[in-house]
């Protein structure tokens, strides 16, 4: 074969490739190709296309080059091997390079590339020999040093890695002037990154942090750009996270964010780390701060929309709509190409589609997803969103088709989706590749927990229960590293719930809540069969299944917010005995409004949040006639099912599910609580066993519908055909007819259950309970109303009744002070308000009224000092209310609103 291009030209092109000048390589290769169509150019031309993002073109050129392989010389085959490596066809590349080295054993680049293939195949001895030979032959090739350092690090041979790194730094010093500036900067960062990696893996954090401080000083002295410093800092933070040192990573970023508060990338990285750790509020706050720096940043608005979904549908929608508004206003310019605009528009639309899907506006979300895909058929986020939504809606076949499309674009994401849809890989190689990916460190940590759970499900399906359990155990261990679950705290809280919701409470607090049978609650341990029960009863024409609603936990949080606001020193469940009928009715009616909006025509609406088993006392306090179905299941099967489920829990209520001992204690707490509720509400809770329902679905369906109070409808037994969305971890199971394979699943894992059985049968010994009980509710609310009416003596008496029982109640202390001020007893009033503010210094209006009282008695210095403190806390707070006539308005407003704001709208 005769080549038209000169060897010098090919050497120039290979030098550009070595120096990673891929834009120039692409341009020159294309020009040479247009002039000569010389086949020797094909490997380099394909390499250039790949590196500038034209993968499809590169793949076509690769095939053309492979067809020419018999006519190629050694150098062209080595070029071709690089392309095969890029396409992850390492075995083919290794065979090709072996043949090259038989002909030319001293080919330095061939040795290096074969060394890389051997390293990936974990043949470390051969890899090191090949790389060392390559360096000895051509000691100027910097990327080979990088590979050799990675090889030493993969074997934890830190002294050898450090030695090679110092050689690399010396090479940079000698040859740096000959390198393009961009490559020089890139290589230095690469070696600095490897040095940081060595320090982190050896836990030499002092050395790493001192080096970072020196880099920051260079930045301050304008010898290092902010971009370069942030690159090094971000990489260090990433290494810490990859080593499961997330808190240390966040602390490091937080420290430098104080010094460079305007850097958006720092905000973004810290926000992502906080979100991975379950610190959603902090993550969202960081994104909002970043948006103050760049309010037109579409990517930030998109990120905020996705992050907010876990806390506020409204905030998520606002962020997504803002992103879409900005994207639709973009026009091609020097800064943004038409392709970039198209991409940002897709991101924004996808964020809005995710919001609509989350709030179950499925038709609108479907339209948005399909509009994106009509314009960009391979936009993976939209494909994933649409597939997940179709899973929820029961359109399993289409979901599988979409996951198959994703698999062609991103095999890992595609296979994970297919496993969720119970379409498991049939070959070991795919599962091995997923397992390798699960062990690649990322911001999640040293292991990617979610992938281990997917693998466990796949191996369990194959009947390899030993392998399945090993993988599930690794997923659980990886998850636990970022959890703060405390079984002791849960046990203590359950004890307080039993203590607080007792027969005396319901006897002495009559007429609470509202007389409604609209809500039906299905409760039980997670994975006990609550979703199956809900699906069955929701098949009735008069019953709507709403899924897992967070409304009752939101009431609990609302009560806790109120108690923090008034500084009572109490929390749920202690504070329930202070609710007057008007307030409990307001809370209940607000809940009913939420439920009616979900299904205006339904006679009953089902909330199947499993952990509401802890909240049955509150439910009966608000809805005395509510129907409650408790689902039971063999506790061993509950434990196994939880152990094999990835709840993506971070600092949440599902933190127990990652450890058999924790699951055992949770089972014991559940049993004791349910025993308490059955004693407290005899006959008001229907208990069904999952195994019984599976064995005789019609009998138990009749029993449940009769308990709820509706007539029999045979359609309920066809629950798998019900046209409604399911968002729980049981999404796949409820689309199947009744199956019994999940019964006695624990027998496959019985050798591992000792910690579960020990914990479940251990003696329940919570800490001693000290809980205040009020003789009657509403001392604060009644006192505020009397104060507002001008009956100061009666108001004072009401506040002092509360202070007799709870001397630490800040709001009653404050209002007592306000009564004294109104009566003209200024010193006594000031003393009371000062005591109240010691406990609740954030109360702006209380501070303002104390300041006015200081002025009234001539204590101007104290007034000025207090004003300074308030200004420091409040910053740019709104104007001060005029006059003592408004001194209790904020408290009055909060008191009046408490019945309507405990459930966020």
DAPEPE-V185475 format. One record per residue. SS is DSSP state (alpha for helix, beta for strand, coil for the rest). BURIAL is I if it has 16 or more other C-alpha atoms within 10 Angstrom, else O. Layout:
# DAPEPE-V185475
ss = <SS/SS>
burial = <BURIAL/BURIAL>
This chain:
# DAPEPE-V185475
ss = <coil/coil/coil/coil/coil/coil/alpha/alpha/alpha/alpha/alpha/alpha/alpha/alpha/alpha/alpha/alpha/alpha/coil/coil/coil/alpha/alpha/alpha/alpha/alpha/alpha/alpha/alpha/alpha/alpha/alpha/alpha/alpha/alpha/alpha/coil/coil/alpha/alpha/alpha/alpha/alpha/alpha/alpha/alpha/alpha/alpha/alpha/alpha/alpha/coil/coil/coil/alpha/alpha/alpha/alpha/alpha/alpha/alpha/alpha/alpha/alpha/alpha/alpha/alpha/alpha/alpha/alpha/alpha/coil/coil/alpha/alpha/alpha/alpha/alpha/alpha/alpha/alpha/alpha/alpha/alpha/alpha/alpha/coil/coil/coil/alpha/alpha/alpha/alpha/alpha/alpha/alpha/alpha/alpha/alpha/alpha/alpha/alpha/alpha/coil/coil/coil/coil/alpha/alpha/alpha/alpha/alpha/alpha/alpha/alpha/alpha/alpha/alpha/alpha/alpha/coil/coil/coil/alpha/alpha/alpha/alpha/alpha/alpha/alpha/alpha/alpha/alpha/alpha/alpha/alpha/alpha/coil/coil/coil/coil/alpha/alpha/alpha/alpha/alpha/alpha/alpha/alpha/alpha/alpha/alpha/alpha/alpha/coil/coil/coil/alpha/alpha/alpha/alpha/alpha/alpha/alpha/alpha/alpha/alpha/alpha/alpha/alpha/alpha/alpha/alpha/alpha/alpha/alpha/alpha/alpha/coil/coil/alpha/alpha/alpha/alpha/alpha/alpha/alpha/alpha/alpha/alpha/alpha/alpha/alpha/alpha/alpha/alpha/alpha/alpha/alpha/alpha/alpha/coil/coil/coil/alpha/alpha/alpha/alpha/alpha/alpha/alpha/alpha/alpha/alpha/alpha/alpha/alpha/alpha/alpha/alpha/coil/coil/coil/coil/coil/alpha/alpha/alpha/alpha/alpha/alpha/alpha/alpha/alpha/alpha/alpha/alpha/alpha/alpha/alpha/alpha/alpha/coil/coil/coil/alpha/alpha/alpha/alpha/alpha/alpha/alpha/alpha/alpha/alpha/alpha/alpha/alpha/alpha/coil/coil/coil/coil/alpha/alpha/alpha/alpha/alpha/alpha/alpha/alpha/alpha/alpha/alpha/alpha/alpha/coil/coil/coil/alpha/alpha/alpha/alpha/alpha/alpha/alpha/alpha/alpha/alpha/alpha/alpha/alpha/alpha/coil/coil/coil/coil/alpha/alpha/alpha/alpha/alpha/alpha/alpha/alpha/alpha/alpha/alpha/coil/coil/coil/coil/alpha/alpha/alpha/alpha/alpha/alpha/alpha/alpha/alpha/alpha/alpha/alpha/alpha/alpha/alpha/alpha/coil/coil/coil/coil/coil/coil/coil/coil/coil/alpha/alpha/alpha/alpha/alpha/alpha/alpha/alpha/alpha/alpha/alpha/alpha/alpha/alpha/alpha/alpha/alpha/alpha/alpha/alpha/alpha/coil/coil/coil/alpha/alpha/alpha/alpha/alpha/alpha/alpha/alpha/alpha/alpha/alpha/alpha/alpha/alpha/coil/coil/coil/coil/alpha/alpha/alpha/alpha/alpha/alpha/alpha/alpha/alpha/alpha/alpha/alpha/alpha/coil/coil/coil/alpha/alpha/alpha/alpha/alpha/alpha/alpha/alpha/alpha/alpha/alpha/alpha/alpha/alpha/coil/alpha/alpha/alpha/alpha/alpha/alpha/alpha/alpha/alpha/alpha/coil/coil/coil/coil/coil/coil/coil/alpha/alpha/alpha/alpha/alpha/alpha/alpha/alpha/alpha/alpha/alpha/coil/coil/coil/beta/coil/coil/beta/coil/coil/coil/alpha/alpha/alpha/alpha/alpha/alpha/alpha/alpha/alpha/alpha/alpha/alpha/alpha/coil/coil/coil/alpha/alpha/alpha/alpha/alpha/alpha/alpha/alpha/alpha/alpha/alpha/alpha/alpha/alpha/alpha/alpha/coil/coil/coil/coil/coil/coil/alpha/alpha/alpha/alpha/alpha/alpha/alpha/alpha/alpha/alpha/alpha/alpha/alpha/alpha/coil/coil/alpha/alpha/alpha/alpha/alpha/alpha/coil/coil/coil/coil/coil/coil/coil/coil/coil/coil/beta/beta/beta/beta/beta/beta/coil/coil/coil/coil/coil/alpha/alpha/alpha/alpha/alpha/alpha/alpha/alpha/coil/coil/coil/coil/coil/beta/beta/beta/coil/coil/coil/coil/coil/alpha/alpha/alpha/alpha/alpha/alpha/alpha/alpha/alpha/alpha/alpha/alpha/alpha/alpha/alpha/alpha/coil/coil/coil/coil/coil/coil/coil/alpha/alpha/alpha/alpha/alpha/coil/coil/alpha/alpha/alpha/alpha/alpha/alpha/alpha/alpha/alpha/alpha/alpha/alpha/alpha/alpha/alpha/alpha/alpha/alpha/coil/coil/coil/coil/coil/beta/beta/beta/beta/coil/coil/alpha/alpha/alpha/alpha/alpha/alpha/alpha/alpha/alpha/alpha/alpha/alpha/alpha/coil/coil/coil/coil/beta/beta/beta/beta/beta/beta/coil/coil/alpha/alpha/alpha/alpha/alpha/alpha/alpha/alpha/alpha/coil/coil/coil/coil/coil/coil/coil/coil/coil/coil/coil/alpha/alpha/alpha/alpha/coil/alpha/alpha/alpha/alpha/alpha/alpha/alpha/alpha/alpha/alpha/alpha/alpha/alpha/alpha/alpha/alpha/alpha/alpha/alpha/alpha/alpha/coil/coil/coil/coil/beta/beta/beta/beta/beta/alpha/alpha/alpha/alpha/alpha/alpha/coil/alpha/alpha/alpha/alpha/alpha/alpha/alpha/alpha/alpha/alpha/alpha/alpha/coil/coil/coil/coil/coil/alpha/alpha/alpha/alpha/alpha/alpha/alpha/alpha/coil/coil/coil/coil/coil/coil/coil/coil/coil/coil/coil/alpha/alpha/alpha/coil/coil/coil/coil/coil/coil/coil/coil/coil/alpha/alpha/alpha/alpha/alpha/alpha/alpha/alpha/coil/alpha/alpha/alpha/alpha/alpha/alpha/alpha/coil/coil/coil/coil/coil/coil/coil/coil/coil/coil/coil/coil/coil/coil/coil/coil/coil/coil/alpha/alpha/alpha/alpha/alpha/alpha/alpha/alpha/alpha/alpha/alpha/coil/coil/alpha/alpha/alpha/alpha/alpha/alpha/alpha/alpha/alpha/alpha/alpha/alpha/alpha/alpha/coil/coil/coil/coil/alpha/alpha/alpha/alpha/alpha/alpha/alpha/alpha/alpha/alpha/alpha/alpha/alpha/alpha/coil/coil/alpha/alpha/alpha/alpha/alpha/alpha/alpha/alpha/alpha/alpha/alpha/alpha/alpha/alpha/coil/coil/coil/coil/alpha/alpha/alpha/alpha/alpha/alpha/alpha/alpha/alpha/alpha/alpha/alpha/alpha/coil/coil/coil/alpha/alpha/alpha/alpha/alpha/alpha/alpha/alpha/alpha/alpha/alpha/alpha/alpha/alpha/alpha/coil/coil/coil/coil/coil/coil/coil/coil/coil/alpha/alpha/alpha/coil/coil/alpha/alpha/alpha/alpha/alpha/alpha/alpha/alpha/alpha/alpha/alpha/alpha/alpha/coil/coil/coil/coil>
burial = <O/O/O/O/I/O/O/O/O/I/O/O/I/I/O/I/I/O/I/I/I/I/O/O/I/I/O/I/I/I/O/I/I/O/O/O/O/O/I/I/I/I/I/I/I/I/I/I/I/I/I/O/O/O/I/O/O/I/I/O/I/I/O/O/I/I/O/I/I/O/O/I/O/I/I/I/I/I/I/I/I/I/I/I/I/O/O/O/O/I/O/O/I/I/O/I/I/O/O/I/I/O/O/O/O/O/I/I/I/I/I/I/I/I/I/I/I/I/I/O/O/O/O/I/O/O/I/I/O/I/I/I/I/I/I/O/O/O/I/I/I/I/O/I/I/I/I/I/I/I/I/I/I/O/O/O/O/I/O/O/I/I/O/I/I/O/O/I/I/O/I/I/O/O/O/I/O/O/O/O/O/O/O/I/O/O/I/O/I/O/I/I/I/I/I/I/I/I/I/I/O/O/O/O/O/O/O/I/I/O/O/I/O/O/I/I/O/O/I/O/O/O/O/O/O/O/O/I/I/I/O/I/I/I/I/I/I/I/I/I/I/I/I/I/I/I/I/O/I/I/O/I/I/I/O/I/I/O/O/O/O/O/I/I/O/I/I/I/I/I/I/I/I/I/I/I/I/I/O/I/O/I/I/I/O/I/I/I/I/I/I/O/O/O/O/O/I/I/O/I/I/I/I/I/I/I/I/I/I/O/O/O/I/O/I/I/I/I/I/I/I/I/I/I/I/I/I/O/O/I/O/O/O/O/O/O/O/O/O/O/I/I/I/I/I/I/I/I/I/I/I/I/I/I/I/I/I/I/O/I/O/I/O/O/I/I/O/I/I/I/I/I/I/O/O/O/O/O/I/I/I/I/I/I/I/I/I/I/I/I/I/I/I/I/I/I/O/O/I/I/O/I/I/I/I/I/I/O/O/O/I/I/I/I/I/I/I/I/I/I/I/I/O/I/I/O/O/O/O/O/I/O/O/I/I/O/O/I/O/O/I/I/I/I/I/I/I/I/I/I/I/I/I/I/I/I/I/I/I/I/O/O/O/O/I/O/I/I/I/O/I/I/I/I/I/I/O/I/I/I/O/I/I/O/I/O/I/O/O/I/I/I/I/I/I/I/I/I/I/I/I/O/O/O/I/I/O/O/I/O/I/I/I/I/O/I/I/I/I/I/I/I/I/I/I/I/I/I/I/I/I/I/I/I/I/I/I/I/I/I/I/O/I/I/I/I/I/I/O/O/I/I/I/O/I/I/I/I/I/I/I/I/I/O/I/I/I/I/I/I/I/I/I/I/I/I/I/I/I/I/I/I/I/I/I/I/I/I/I/I/I/I/O/I/I/I/O/O/I/O/O/I/O/I/I/I/I/I/I/I/I/I/I/I/I/I/I/I/I/I/I/I/I/I/I/I/I/I/I/I/I/I/I/O/I/I/I/I/I/I/I/I/I/I/I/I/I/O/I/I/I/O/O/I/I/I/I/I/I/I/I/I/I/I/I/I/I/I/I/I/I/O/I/I/O/I/I/O/O/I/O/O/O/I/I/I/I/I/I/I/I/O/I/I/O/O/I/I/O/I/I/I/O/I/I/O/I/I/O/I/O/O/O/O/O/I/I/O/I/I/I/I/O/I/I/I/I/O/I/I/I/I/O/I/I/O/O/I/O/O/O/O/O/O/I/I/O/O/O/O/O/O/I/O/O/I/I/O/I/I/O/O/O/O/O/O/O/O/O/O/O/O/I/I/O/O/I/I/I/I/I/I/I/I/O/I/I/I/O/O/O/I/O/O/I/I/O/I/I/I/I/I/I/O/O/I/O/I/I/I/I/I/I/I/I/I/I/I/I/I/I/I/O/O/O/I/O/O/I/I/O/I/I/I/I/I/I/O/I/I/I/O/I/I/I/I/I/I/I/I/I/I/I/I/O/O/O/O/O/O/O/O/I/O/O/I/I/O/O/I/O/O/O/O/O/O/O/O/O/O/O/O/O/O/O/O/I/I/O/O/I/I/O/I/I/O/O/I/I/I/I/I/I/O/O>
